[in-house]
Amino acid sequence: MDKLTKEQRHRCMAAIRGKNTKPELLVRKFLFSRGYRYRLNHPRLPGHPDIVLRKYRTAIFVNGCFWHGHKDCKYFVMPKSNTKFWKTKIQRNQERDIAEQRKLAAMGWHCITIWECQLKAPVREQTLESLAYTLNRIFLQDHSTKRYTFPEKEQTMAAEP
Protein backbone atom coordinates (compact mmCIF):
# COMPACT_ATOMS: atom_id res chain seq x y z
CA MET A 1 0.00 0.00 0.00
CA ASP A 2 1.18 3.49 -0.80
CA LYS A 3 2.19 5.59 2.24
CA LEU A 4 1.46 8.89 0.49
CA THR A 5 -1.90 10.38 -0.33
CA LYS A 6 -2.99 10.68 -3.95
CA GLU A 7 -2.13 14.39 -4.07
CA GLN A 8 1.30 13.86 -2.50
CA ARG A 9 2.09 11.03 -4.91
CA HIS A 10 0.93 13.19 -7.83
CA ARG A 11 3.25 16.03 -6.77
CA CYS A 12 6.20 13.65 -6.38
CA MET A 13 5.67 12.05 -9.79
CA ALA A 14 5.09 15.41 -11.51
CA ALA A 15 8.41 16.71 -10.16
CA ILE A 16 10.41 14.06 -12.03
CA ARG A 17 12.18 15.69 -14.95
CA GLY A 18 12.47 14.36 -18.46
CA LYS A 19 15.43 16.51 -19.50
CA ASN A 20 18.73 17.42 -17.80
CA THR A 21 18.65 14.42 -15.49
CA LYS A 22 21.75 13.41 -13.50
CA PRO A 23 22.61 10.45 -15.78
CA GLU A 24 22.23 12.66 -18.83
CA LEU A 25 24.45 15.36 -17.32
CA LEU A 26 27.14 12.76 -16.56
CA VAL A 27 27.23 11.64 -20.18
CA ARG A 28 27.20 15.22 -21.47
CA LYS A 29 30.09 16.28 -19.22
CA PHE A 30 32.11 13.25 -20.27
CA LEU A 31 31.52 13.85 -23.97
CA PHE A 32 32.34 17.56 -23.74
CA SER A 33 35.53 16.89 -21.77
CA ARG A 34 36.64 14.49 -24.51
CA GLY A 35 36.08 17.07 -27.24
CA TYR A 36 32.78 15.76 -28.61
CA ARG A 37 30.34 18.49 -29.54
CA TYR A 38 26.64 17.78 -29.54
CA ARG A 39 23.12 19.16 -29.65
CA LEU A 40 20.40 18.44 -27.11
CA ASN A 41 16.94 17.07 -27.87
CA HIS A 42 17.11 17.73 -31.61
CA PRO A 43 13.56 18.70 -32.63
CA ARG A 44 13.76 17.38 -36.21
CA LEU A 45 14.75 13.84 -35.31
CA PRO A 46 12.20 11.21 -34.26
CA GLY A 47 12.04 10.81 -30.50
CA HIS A 48 14.03 13.98 -29.80
CA PRO A 49 17.19 12.10 -28.70
CA ASP A 50 18.83 13.32 -25.49
CA ILE A 51 22.18 13.90 -27.19
CA VAL A 52 22.80 14.23 -30.93
CA LEU A 53 26.27 14.11 -32.43
CA ARG A 54 25.72 15.22 -36.03
CA LYS A 55 29.33 14.69 -37.05
CA TYR A 56 28.98 11.02 -36.11
CA ARG A 57 25.33 10.71 -37.21
CA THR A 58 24.66 9.29 -33.76
CA ALA A 59 21.71 9.73 -31.42
CA ILE A 60 22.24 8.89 -27.75
CA PHE A 61 19.31 8.07 -25.51
CA VAL A 62 19.95 8.12 -21.75
CA ASN A 63 17.11 6.03 -20.32
CA GLY A 64 15.93 5.68 -16.76
CA CYS A 65 15.63 2.04 -15.77
CA PHE A 66 12.17 2.47 -14.25
CA TRP A 67 10.56 4.64 -16.93
CA HIS A 68 11.76 2.52 -19.84
CA GLY A 69 11.43 -0.90 -18.19
CA HIS A 70 15.04 -2.09 -18.17
CA LYS A 71 14.80 -5.88 -18.08
CA ASP A 72 16.73 -7.78 -15.39
CA CYS A 73 17.72 -4.56 -13.63
CA LYS A 74 17.51 -4.10 -9.88
CA TYR A 75 16.35 -0.49 -10.35
CA PHE A 76 13.25 -1.54 -12.26
CA VAL A 77 10.55 -2.76 -9.90
CA MET A 78 6.92 -2.74 -10.95
CA PRO A 79 4.89 -0.65 -8.47
CA LYS A 80 2.48 -2.62 -6.33
CA SER A 81 -0.29 -0.04 -6.56
CA ASN A 82 -2.03 0.80 -9.83
CA THR A 83 -0.11 -2.01 -11.53
CA LYS A 84 -2.24 -2.10 -14.67
CA PHE A 85 -1.58 1.60 -15.39
CA TRP A 86 2.18 1.29 -14.88
CA LYS A 87 2.43 -1.88 -16.92
CA THR A 88 0.72 -0.30 -19.93
CA LYS A 89 2.66 2.96 -19.55
CA ILE A 90 6.06 1.26 -19.42
CA GLN A 91 5.14 -1.09 -22.27
CA ARG A 92 4.05 1.92 -24.35
CA ASN A 93 7.38 3.62 -23.60
CA GLN A 94 9.31 0.53 -24.71
CA GLU A 95 7.32 0.24 -27.94
CA ARG A 96 7.82 3.94 -28.69
CA ASP A 97 11.59 3.63 -28.05
CA ILE A 98 11.86 0.75 -30.53
CA ALA A 99 9.81 2.58 -33.17
CA GLU A 100 11.89 5.76 -32.83
CA GLN A 101 15.16 3.87 -33.10
CA ARG A 102 13.93 2.09 -36.23
CA LYS A 103 13.00 5.43 -37.80
CA LEU A 104 16.42 6.84 -36.96
CA ALA A 105 18.15 3.76 -38.38
CA ALA A 106 16.13 4.10 -41.58
CA MET A 107 17.38 7.68 -41.83
CA GLY A 108 20.98 6.45 -41.51
CA TRP A 109 21.56 7.38 -37.87
CA HIS A 110 23.30 5.24 -35.27
CA CYS A 111 21.38 4.82 -31.99
CA ILE A 112 23.05 4.27 -28.64
CA THR A 113 21.05 3.64 -25.49
CA ILE A 114 22.70 4.19 -22.13
CA TRP A 115 20.81 2.94 -19.09
CA GLU A 116 20.73 4.68 -15.74
CA CYS A 117 22.20 1.62 -13.98
CA GLN A 118 25.21 1.68 -16.34
CA LEU A 119 26.11 5.12 -14.97
CA LYS A 120 26.27 4.09 -11.31
CA ALA A 121 29.69 4.49 -9.69
CA PRO A 122 31.08 0.92 -10.02
CA VAL A 123 30.62 0.66 -13.81
CA ARG A 124 30.45 4.33 -14.87
CA GLU A 125 34.01 4.63 -16.20
CA GLN A 126 33.74 1.43 -18.20
CA THR A 127 30.45 2.57 -19.74
CA LEU A 128 31.73 6.00 -20.69
CA GLU A 129 34.99 4.64 -22.12
CA SER A 130 33.07 2.14 -24.22
CA LEU A 131 30.87 5.00 -25.45
CA ALA A 132 33.96 6.93 -26.59
CA TYR A 133 35.35 3.78 -28.24
CA THR A 134 32.06 3.20 -30.07
CA LEU A 135 31.88 6.79 -31.29
CA ASN A 136 35.44 6.60 -32.61
CA ARG A 137 34.66 3.34 -34.43
CA ILE A 138 31.54 4.89 -35.96
CA PHE A 139 33.53 7.92 -37.11
CA LEU A 140 36.29 5.81 -38.64
CA GLN A 141 33.80 3.51 -40.34
CA ASP A 142 31.74 6.35 -41.82
CA HIS A 143 34.71 8.48 -42.81
CA SER A 144 37.06 5.84 -44.14
CA THR A 145 38.77 6.88 -47.33
CA LYS A 146 36.64 6.09 -50.33
CA ARG A 147 38.07 6.43 -53.76
CA TYR A 148 35.67 7.05 -56.57
CA THR A 149 36.73 6.64 -60.16
CA PHE A 150 35.09 8.58 -62.91
CA PRO A 151 34.96 7.26 -66.43
CA GLU A 152 37.57 8.92 -68.63
CA LYS A 153 36.20 11.26 -71.22
CA GLU A 154 38.05 12.06 -74.35
CA GLN A 155 40.07 15.13 -73.76
CA THR A 156 39.53 17.70 -76.40
CA MET A 157 41.90 20.46 -77.20
CA ALA A 158 40.65 23.99 -77.30
CA ALA A 159 42.51 24.64 -80.54
CA GLU A 160 41.08 21.67 -82.42
CA PRO A 161 39.16 22.36 -85.62
KELOVO-789740 format. One record per residue: residue number from 1; residue in one letter; y, x, z of N, C-alpha, C, O in turn. Coordinates in Angstrom, 3 decimals. Layout:
N
resi; resn; n.py; n.px; n.pz; ca.py; ca.px; ca.pz; c.py; c.px; c.pz; o.py; o.px; o.pz
NUM; a; Y; X; Z; Y; X; Z; Y; X; Z; Y; X; Z $
...
// end
This chain:
161
resi; resn; n.py; n.px; n.pz; ca.py; ca.px; ca.pz; c.py; c.px; c.pz; o.py; o.px; o.pz
1; m; -1.181; 0.837; 0.000; 0.000; 0.000; 0.000; 1.243; 0.881; 0.000; 1.271; 1.945; 0.619 $
2; d; 2.249; 0.424; -0.694; 3.490; 1.176; -0.802; 4.286; 1.060; 0.491; 4.415; -0.034; 1.040 $
3; k; 4.827; 2.186; 0.989; 5.585; 2.188; 2.243; 7.040; 1.796; 2.040; 7.738; 1.484; 3.004 $
4; l; 7.506; 1.808; 0.786; 8.887; 1.464; 0.492; 8.993; 0.019; 0.012; 8.035; -0.554; -0.507 $
5; t; 10.168; -0.549; 0.195; 10.384; -1.899; -0.326; 10.543; -1.811; -1.846; 10.658; -0.720; -2.406 $
6; k; 10.549; -2.957; -2.494; 10.676; -2.987; -3.945; 11.998; -2.363; -4.400; 12.030; -1.623; -5.383 $
7; e; 13.070; -2.656; -3.698; 14.385; -2.131; -4.070; 14.451; -0.615; -3.861; 15.015; 0.105; -4.685 $
8; q; 13.872; -0.134; -2.755; 13.859; 1.305; -2.501; 13.035; 2.036; -3.564; 13.440; 3.085; -4.065 $
9; r; 11.889; 1.472; -3.895; 11.032; 2.088; -4.910; 11.754; 2.097; -6.256; 11.674; 3.073; -7.001 $
10; h; 12.455; 1.011; -6.564; 13.193; 0.933; -7.827; 14.265; 2.023; -7.893; 14.419; 2.680; -8.922 $
11; r; 15.002; 2.215; -6.802; 16.029; 3.249; -6.770; 15.434; 4.640; -6.933; 15.994; 5.477; -7.641 $
12; c; 14.312; 4.889; -6.285; 13.646; 6.198; -6.383; 13.188; 6.475; -7.820; 13.397; 7.567; -8.348 $
13; m; 12.568; 5.480; -8.438; 12.052; 5.670; -9.789; 13.196; 5.771; -10.805; 13.084; 6.507; -11.785 $
14; a; 14.276; 5.049; -10.585; 15.412; 5.090; -11.506; 16.146; 6.417; -11.435; 16.834; 6.792; -12.385 $
15; a; 16.013; 7.132; -10.329; 16.710; 8.408; -10.157; 16.011; 9.565; -10.864; 16.569; 10.659; -10.955 $
16; i; 14.805; 9.342; -11.363; 14.063; 10.410; -12.029; 14.655; 10.623; -13.416; 14.774; 9.687; -14.206 $
17; r; 15.022; 11.860; -13.695; 15.688; 12.181; -14.954; 14.691; 12.392; -16.078; 13.526; 12.716; -15.848 $
18; g; 15.170; 12.201; -17.289; 14.359; 12.474; -18.464; 14.779; 13.761; -19.163; 14.014; 14.330; -19.942 $
19; k; 15.992; 14.216; -18.881; 16.513; 15.433; -19.497; 16.956; 16.388; -18.392; 17.256; 15.974; -17.272 $
20; n; 16.991; 17.672; -18.733; 17.417; 18.725; -17.798; 16.596; 18.748; -16.512; 17.139; 18.910; -15.419 $
21; t; 15.300; 18.585; -16.653; 14.416; 18.649; -15.491; 14.181; 20.117; -15.127; 14.475; 21.007; -15.925 $
22; k; 13.655; 20.370; -13.934; 13.409; 21.750; -13.501; 12.462; 22.494; -14.449; 12.757; 23.627; -14.828 $
23; p; 11.323; 21.884; -14.847; 10.452; 22.608; -15.776; 11.151; 22.934; -17.103; 10.967; 24.015; -17.662 $
24; e; 11.941; 21.998; -17.586; 12.658; 22.231; -18.835; 13.677; 23.365; -18.680; 13.813; 24.204; -19.570 $
25; l; 14.379; 23.387; -17.569; 15.359; 24.451; -17.320; 14.688; 25.820; -17.226; 15.248; 26.816; -17.684 $
26; l; 13.497; 25.877; -16.636; 12.756; 27.140; -16.557; 12.459; 27.678; -17.955; 12.661; 28.860; -18.233 $
27; v; 11.982; 26.802; -18.821; 11.640; 27.226; -20.182; 12.898; 27.650; -20.930; 12.894; 28.661; -21.633 $
28; r; 13.973; 26.881; -20.782; 15.218; 27.203; -21.474; 15.781; 28.545; -21.024; 16.223; 29.338; -21.856 $
29; k; 15.772; 28.810; -19.720; 16.280; 30.090; -19.218; 15.442; 31.253; -19.733; 15.976; 32.301; -20.095 $
30; f; 14.135; 31.064; -19.763; 13.249; 32.114; -20.268; 13.549; 32.396; -21.736; 13.719; 33.549; -22.130 $
31; l; 13.613; 31.337; -22.544; 13.853; 31.525; -23.972; 15.198; 32.199; -24.227; 15.287; 33.111; -25.050 $
32; f; 16.234; 31.764; -23.535; 17.558; 32.338; -23.738; 17.589; 33.808; -23.328; 18.221; 34.630; -23.993 $
33; s; 16.900; 34.139; -22.223; 16.891; 35.534; -21.768; 16.153; 36.446; -22.746; 16.413; 37.648; -22.798 $
34; r; 15.233; 35.872; -23.520; 14.491; 36.643; -24.509; 15.172; 36.670; -25.879; 14.651; 37.264; -26.823 $
35; g; 16.323; 36.035; -25.985; 17.067; 36.079; -27.240; 16.803; 34.927; -28.182; 17.321; 34.921; -29.298 $
36; y; 16.014; 33.953; -27.769; 15.763; 32.784; -28.608; 16.948; 31.826; -28.463; 17.418; 31.566; -27.355 $
37; r; 17.415; 31.316; -29.577; 18.493; 30.339; -29.540; 17.942; 28.998; -29.986; 17.116; 28.925; -30.896 $
38; y; 18.398; 27.949; -29.347; 17.781; 26.641; -29.541; 18.811; 25.536; -29.445; 19.956; 25.756; -29.052 $
39; r; 18.379; 24.350; -29.812; 19.158; 23.123; -29.647; 18.363; 22.205; -28.733; 17.137; 22.291; -28.649 $
40; l; 19.088; 21.325; -28.050; 18.442; 20.405; -27.115; 18.385; 18.998; -27.685; 19.360; 18.510; -28.257 $
41; n; 17.250; 18.356; -27.529; 17.069; 16.942; -27.865; 17.656; 16.602; -29.232; 18.523; 15.736; -29.340 $
42; h; 17.191; 17.270; -30.255; 17.725; 17.107; -31.606; 17.606; 15.645; -32.048; 16.499; 15.111; -32.110 $
43; p; 18.732; 14.993; -32.356; 18.698; 13.556; -32.631; 18.044; 13.176; -33.953; 17.623; 12.030; -34.116 $
44; r; 17.946; 14.109; -34.905; 17.384; 13.762; -36.208; 15.879; 13.949; -36.295; 15.263; 13.552; -37.283 $
45; l; 15.287; 14.541; -35.285; 13.840; 14.754; -35.308; 13.140; 13.643; -34.535; 13.673; 13.149; -33.541 $
46; p; 11.948; 13.246; -34.984; 11.207; 12.197; -34.262; 10.895; 12.635; -32.842; 10.438; 13.756; -32.621 $
47; g; 11.136; 11.770; -31.892; 10.813; 12.043; -30.500; 11.872; 12.817; -29.755; 11.736; 13.025; -28.549 $
48; h; 12.925; 13.254; -30.428; 13.982; 14.033; -29.797; 13.383; 15.121; -28.903; 13.484; 15.033; -27.679 $
49; p; 12.759; 16.146; -29.497; 12.102; 17.193; -28.699; 13.061; 17.808; -27.681; 14.267; 17.887; -27.915 $
50; d; 12.506; 18.242; -26.550; 13.315; 18.833; -25.486; 14.044; 20.082; -25.970; 15.229; 20.266; -25.694 $
51; i; 13.327; 20.934; -26.693; 13.902; 22.182; -27.188; 13.511; 22.326; -28.660; 12.343; 22.162; -29.015 $
52; v; 14.483; 22.629; -29.506; 14.233; 22.795; -30.929; 14.701; 24.181; -31.354; 15.870; 24.531; -31.190 $
53; l; 13.786; 24.955; -31.895; 14.108; 26.271; -32.431; 14.048; 26.160; -33.958; 12.970; 26.256; -34.545 $
54; r; 15.189; 25.960; -34.593; 15.225; 25.717; -36.034; 14.759; 26.926; -36.825; 14.104; 26.777; -37.857 $
55; k; 15.088; 28.113; -36.357; 14.691; 29.331; -37.055; 13.165; 29.431; -37.162; 12.636; 29.968; -38.135 $
56; y; 12.485; 28.920; -36.175; 11.022; 28.985; -36.112; 10.371; 27.676; -36.549; 9.145; 27.573; -36.586 $
57; r; 11.189; 26.676; -36.879; 10.712; 25.330; -37.206; 9.717; 24.851; -36.139; 8.618; 24.386; -36.441 $
58; t; 10.144; 24.985; -34.899; 9.292; 24.658; -33.762; 9.991; 23.695; -32.822; 11.162; 23.868; -32.485 $
59; a; 9.250; 22.675; -32.403; 9.733; 21.714; -31.415; 8.902; 21.891; -30.154; 7.672; 21.887; -30.204 $
60; i; 9.578; 22.046; -29.030; 8.892; 22.238; -27.751; 9.121; 21.003; -26.890; 10.255; 20.586; -26.657 $
61; f; 8.022; 20.434; -26.427; 8.075; 19.311; -25.508; 7.644; 19.805; -24.140; 6.563; 20.378; -24.003 $
62; v; 8.471; 19.593; -23.124; 8.120; 19.950; -21.748; 7.792; 18.638; -21.046; 8.684; 17.863; -20.702 $
63; n; 6.492; 18.402; -20.838; 6.030; 17.113; -20.322; 5.718; 17.169; -18.830; 5.167; 18.148; -18.326 $
64; g; 6.081; 16.104; -18.148; 5.684; 15.928; -16.763; 4.249; 15.435; -16.719; 3.866; 14.562; -17.497 $
65; c; 3.467; 15.980; -15.828; 2.043; 15.630; -15.766; 1.826; 14.151; -15.461; 0.915; 13.533; -16.013 $
66; f; 2.650; 13.579; -14.593; 2.475; 12.169; -14.249; 2.894; 11.265; -15.399; 2.139; 10.373; -15.787 $
67; w; 4.071; 11.477; -15.943; 4.636; 10.558; -16.932; 3.887; 10.564; -18.253; 3.908; 9.573; -18.982 $
68; h; 3.227; 11.668; -18.567; 2.516; 11.757; -19.840; 1.002; 11.797; -19.660; 0.271; 12.038; -20.620 $
69; g; 0.529; 11.564; -18.444; -0.903; 11.428; -18.185; -1.713; 12.657; -18.516; -2.656; 12.582; -19.303 $
70; h; -1.363; 13.796; -17.926; -2.092; 15.041; -18.171; -3.501; 14.921; -17.606; -3.691; 14.790; -16.396 $
71; k; -4.481; 14.968; -18.495; -5.880; 14.797; -18.077; -6.355; 15.997; -17.254; -5.980; 17.138; -17.522 $
72; d; -7.174; 15.718; -16.263; -7.778; 16.732; -15.392; -6.726; 17.606; -14.705; -6.926; 18.810; -14.540 $
73; c; -5.623; 17.006; -14.313; -4.555; 17.725; -13.628; -4.403; 17.135; -12.229; -4.453; 15.919; -12.048 $
74; k; -4.218; 18.005; -11.252; -4.103; 17.507; -9.882; -2.767; 16.812; -9.631; -2.616; 16.108; -8.632 $
75; y; -1.797; 17.002; -10.528; -0.494; 16.351; -10.354; -0.436; 14.963; -10.985; 0.549; 14.244; -10.820 $
76; f; -1.480; 14.591; -11.699; -1.537; 13.246; -12.263; -2.519; 12.404; -11.451; -3.734; 12.589; -11.516 $
77; v; -1.953; 11.477; -10.688; -2.756; 10.548; -9.903; -2.242; 9.151; -10.218; -1.050; 8.871; -10.083 $
78; m; -3.135; 8.290; -10.632; -2.740; 6.920; -10.949; -2.309; 6.221; -9.666; -3.043; 6.238; -8.677 $
79; p; -1.117; 5.601; -9.669; -0.654; 4.889; -8.467; -1.610; 3.764; -8.090; -2.235; 3.144; -8.951 $
80; k; -1.710; 3.519; -6.807; -2.624; 2.482; -6.327; -2.010; 1.087; -6.399; -2.729; 0.088; -6.428 $
81; s; -0.679; 1.020; -6.427; -0.040; -0.288; -6.563; 0.444; -0.462; -8.001; 0.883; 0.490; -8.646 $
82; n; 0.355; -1.678; -8.477; 0.796; -2.031; -9.827; 0.079; -1.171; -10.881; 0.700; -0.674; -11.821 $
83; t; -1.209; -1.013; -10.707; -2.012; -0.112; -11.533; -1.993; -0.507; -13.001; -1.915; 0.359; -13.872 $
84; k; -2.061; -1.787; -13.283; -2.097; -2.244; -14.669; -0.827; -1.812; -15.410; -0.900; -1.331; -16.541 $
85; f; 0.322; -1.984; -14.780; 1.598; -1.580; -15.389; 1.611; -0.095; -15.694; 1.953; 0.311; -16.804 $
86; w; 1.235; 0.727; -14.703; 1.289; 2.178; -14.880; 0.293; 2.657; -15.917; 0.577; 3.579; -16.681 $
87; k; -0.867; 2.035; -15.945; -1.883; 2.434; -16.922; -1.378; 2.193; -18.343; -1.507; 3.062; -19.206 $
88; t; -0.804; 1.015; -18.584; -0.297; 0.722; -19.932; 0.907; 1.600; -20.272; 1.045; 2.053; -21.408 $
89; k; 1.771; 1.840; -19.298; 2.961; 2.664; -19.551; 2.574; 4.088; -19.920; 3.094; 4.640; -20.890 $
90; i; 1.671; 4.683; -19.159; 1.265; 6.062; -19.421; 0.486; 6.154; -20.733; 0.639; 7.117; -21.485 $
91; q; -0.341; 5.156; -21.004; -1.086; 5.139; -22.267; -0.123; 5.020; -23.458; -0.315; 5.666; -24.488 $
92; r; 0.899; 4.199; -23.305; 1.915; 4.053; -24.351; 2.660; 5.370; -24.572; 2.949; 5.742; -25.710 $
93; n; 2.967; 6.067; -23.487; 3.621; 7.381; -23.596; 2.741; 8.369; -24.357; 3.231; 9.106; -25.213 $
94; q; 1.450; 8.387; -24.050; 0.532; 9.307; -24.714; 0.426; 9.000; -26.207; 0.429; 9.908; -27.038 $
95; e; 0.332; 7.709; -26.539; 0.237; 7.318; -27.944; 1.523; 7.686; -28.694; 1.468; 8.148; -29.833 $
96; r; 2.669; 7.482; -28.059; 3.939; 7.823; -28.686; 4.045; 9.336; -28.901; 4.523; 9.783; -29.944 $
97; d; 3.599; 10.125; -27.915; 3.629; 11.588; -28.054; 2.808; 12.042; -29.257; 3.252; 12.891; -30.030 $
98; i; 1.627; 11.486; -29.415; 0.755; 11.861; -30.532; 1.394; 11.474; -31.862; 1.382; 12.258; -32.811 $
99; a; 1.950; 10.271; -31.930; 2.583; 9.810; -33.175; 3.775; 10.685; -33.547; 3.955; 11.024; -34.717 $
100; e; 4.587; 11.051; -32.563; 5.756; 11.888; -32.835; 5.343; 13.274; -33.308; 5.957; 13.829; -34.219 $
101; q; 4.316; 13.829; -32.699; 3.870; 15.156; -33.100; 3.277; 15.132; -34.505; 3.429; 16.095; -35.258 $
102; r; 2.608; 14.052; -34.861; 2.087; 13.930; -36.231; 3.225; 13.837; -37.245; 3.150; 14.432; -38.320 $
103; k; 4.272; 13.096; -36.906; 5.430; 13.001; -37.798; 6.083; 14.368; -37.977; 6.440; 14.752; -39.091 $
104; l; 6.235; 15.094; -36.881; 6.840; 16.425; -36.963; 5.972; 17.372; -37.798; 6.492; 18.153; -38.596 $
105; a; 4.665; 17.302; -37.613; 3.758; 18.154; -38.380; 3.837; 17.815; -39.866; 3.778; 18.708; -40.711 $
106; a; 3.969; 16.532; -40.185; 4.096; 16.126; -41.584; 5.392; 16.647; -42.196; 5.468; 16.866; -43.405 $
107; m; 6.403; 16.845; -41.365; 7.683; 17.376; -41.834; 7.674; 18.907; -41.889; 8.658; 19.517; -42.308 $
108; g; 6.567; 19.528; -41.468; 6.454; 20.984; -41.514; 6.879; 21.686; -40.244; 7.127; 22.892; -40.266 $
109; w; 6.969; 20.974; -39.146; 7.382; 21.555; -37.867; 6.155; 21.885; -37.029; 5.141; 21.190; -37.088 $
110; h; 6.263; 22.951; -36.252; 5.243; 23.301; -35.266; 5.596; 22.587; -33.965; 6.769; 22.510; -33.599 $
111; c; 4.601; 22.071; -33.271; 4.823; 21.383; -31.992; 4.116; 22.144; -30.887; 2.940; 22.490; -31.005 $
112; i; 4.843; 22.398; -29.818; 4.273; 23.051; -28.641; 4.541; 22.143; -27.453; 5.675; 21.719; -27.227 $
113; t; 3.494; 21.847; -26.696; 3.635; 21.046; -25.487; 3.381; 21.935; -24.286; 2.342; 22.588; -24.187 $
114; i; 4.342; 21.954; -23.376; 4.189; 22.703; -22.129; 4.147; 21.679; -21.004; 5.038; 20.839; -20.881 $
115; w; 3.114; 21.757; -20.194; 2.940; 20.807; -19.094; 3.608; 21.341; -17.829; 3.736; 22.549; -17.626 $
116; e; 4.017; 20.424; -17.013; 4.679; 20.735; -15.741; 3.816; 21.652; -14.874; 4.332; 22.580; -14.251 $
117; c; 2.507; 21.398; -14.831; 1.622; 22.202; -13.982; 1.482; 23.636; -14.492; 1.127; 24.531; -13.724 $
118; q; 1.757; 23.865; -15.785; 1.685; 25.207; -16.339; 2.907; 26.042; -15.973; 2.943; 27.246; -16.229 $
119; l; 3.915; 25.395; -15.370; 5.125; 26.107; -14.971; 5.221; 26.285; -13.461; 6.269; 26.675; -12.946 $
120; k; 4.131; 26.000; -12.747; 4.091; 26.270; -11.313; 3.946; 27.775; -11.105; 3.453; 28.482; -11.984 $
121; a; 4.367; 28.254; -9.964; 4.487; 29.691; -9.689; 3.267; 30.540; -10.064; 3.461; 31.588; -10.681 $
122; p; 2.034; 30.167; -9.737; 0.917; 31.082; -10.015; 0.686; 31.375; -11.504; 0.248; 32.473; -11.848 $
123; v; 0.970; 30.421; -12.384; 0.664; 30.621; -13.806; 1.909; 30.610; -14.691; 1.789; 30.641; -15.916 $
124; r; 3.086; 30.567; -14.104; 4.330; 30.449; -14.868; 4.524; 31.617; -15.839; 4.793; 31.401; -17.020 $
125; e; 4.391; 32.844; -15.349; 4.632; 34.014; -16.201; 3.679; 34.050; -17.386; 4.083; 34.357; -18.507 $
126; q; 2.428; 33.738; -17.135; 1.434; 33.736; -18.205; 1.782; 32.687; -19.263; 1.669; 32.947; -20.461 $
127; t; 2.201; 31.517; -18.823; 2.566; 30.445; -19.745; 3.766; 30.842; -20.594; 3.758; 30.657; -21.811 $
128; l; 4.790; 31.383; -19.957; 5.997; 31.731; -20.694; 5.765; 32.906; -21.645; 6.321; 32.935; -22.743 $
129; e; 4.954; 33.867; -21.230; 4.640; 34.989; -22.119; 3.832; 34.516; -23.326; 4.038; 34.989; -24.443 $
130; s; 2.911; 33.579; -23.091; 2.136; 33.067; -24.219; 3.016; 32.239; -25.151; 2.763; 32.187; -26.354 $
131; l; 4.043; 31.593; -24.610; 5.002; 30.869; -25.446; 5.745; 31.845; -26.353; 5.881; 31.598; -27.551 $
132; a; 6.228; 32.956; -25.788; 6.932; 33.962; -26.589; 6.002; 34.550; -27.655; 6.417; 34.759; -28.795 $
133; y; 4.762; 34.814; -27.287; 3.784; 35.347; -28.242; 3.571; 34.364; -29.389; 3.547; 34.756; -30.556 $
134; t; 3.416; 33.094; -29.053; 3.196; 32.064; -30.066; 4.393; 31.955; -31.004; 4.222; 31.858; -32.219 $
135; l; 5.596; 31.971; -30.453; 6.791; 31.881; -31.290; 6.893; 33.079; -32.237; 7.272; 32.923; -33.398 $
136; n; 6.561; 34.258; -31.749; 6.596; 35.444; -32.611; 5.564; 35.347; -33.722; 5.838; 35.736; -34.858 $
137; r; 4.393; 34.838; -33.412; 3.344; 34.664; -34.428; 3.782; 33.639; -35.471; 3.551; 33.829; -36.665 $
138; i; 4.407; 32.562; -35.027; 4.895; 31.539; -35.961; 5.939; 32.148; -36.887; 5.919; 31.916; -38.095 $
139; f; 6.856; 32.931; -36.312; 7.916; 33.532; -37.115; 7.340; 34.490; -38.148; 7.736; 34.467; -39.313 $
140; l; 6.406; 35.332; -37.719; 5.815; 36.286; -38.644; 5.006; 35.596; -39.731; 5.005; 36.029; -40.884 $
141; q; 4.326; 34.534; -39.367; 3.510; 33.802; -40.338; 4.400; 33.099; -41.366; 4.104; 33.130; -42.560 $
142; d; 5.480; 32.472; -40.917; 6.352; 31.738; -41.822; 7.246; 32.657; -42.648; 7.642; 32.300; -43.757 $
143; h; 7.563; 33.825; -42.125; 8.483; 34.709; -42.805; 7.804; 35.970; -43.341; 8.455; 36.996; -43.536 $
144; s; 6.509; 35.889; -43.574; 5.844; 37.057; -44.140; 6.362; 37.249; -45.568; 6.801; 36.301; -46.219 $
145; t; 6.299; 38.478; -46.029; 6.881; 38.769; -47.331; 6.057; 38.101; -48.414; 4.847; 38.301; -48.519 $
146; k; 6.738; 37.310; -49.208; 6.089; 36.639; -50.331; 6.728; 37.174; -51.602; 7.951; 37.230; -51.722 $
147; r; 5.917; 37.549; -52.512; 6.430; 38.069; -53.762; 6.138; 37.046; -54.858; 4.991; 36.679; -55.113 $
148; y; 7.186; 36.616; -55.476; 7.051; 35.673; -56.568; 7.264; 36.420; -57.876; 8.161; 37.257; -57.977 $
149; t; 6.465; 36.128; -58.850; 6.635; 36.734; -60.163; 7.102; 35.657; -61.122; 6.594; 34.535; -61.123 $
150; f; 8.056; 36.011; -61.917; 8.581; 35.088; -62.914; 8.060; 35.526; -64.272; 7.960; 36.721; -64.550 $
151; p; 7.734; 34.575; -65.100; 7.263; 34.963; -66.431; 8.365; 35.700; -67.188; 9.535; 35.321; -67.140 $
152; e; 7.967; 36.748; -67.881; 8.918; 37.570; -68.628; 9.406; 36.799; -69.840; 8.612; 36.234; -70.593 $
153; k; 10.693; 36.780; -70.016; 11.265; 36.197; -71.220; 11.612; 37.339; -72.159; 11.828; 38.474; -71.733 $
154; e; 11.660; 37.027; -73.405; 12.056; 38.054; -74.352; 13.508; 38.400; -74.106; 14.371; 37.525; -74.041 $
155; q; 13.757; 39.659; -73.973; 15.131; 40.075; -73.765; 15.829; 40.131; -75.105; 15.345; 40.745; -76.056 $
156; t; 16.941; 39.497; -75.160; 17.702; 39.528; -76.402; 18.920; 40.403; -76.196; 19.489; 40.472; -75.106 $
157; m; 19.288; 41.040; -77.226; 20.457; 41.899; -77.197; 21.671; 41.075; -77.585; 21.587; 40.180; -78.426 $
158; a; 22.768; 41.377; -76.981; 23.994; 40.649; -77.302; 24.485; 40.939; -78.703; 25.161; 40.107; -79.309 $
159; a; 24.151; 42.117; -79.229; 24.642; 42.509; -80.544; 23.689; 42.149; -81.665; 23.916; 42.536; -82.811 $
160; e; 22.643; 41.426; -81.368; 21.674; 41.079; -82.423; 22.277; 40.058; -83.358; 23.108; 39.242; -82.959 $
161; p; 21.836; 40.111; -84.656; 22.363; 39.157; -85.620; 21.835; 37.757; -85.392; 22.188; 36.836; -86.127 $
// end
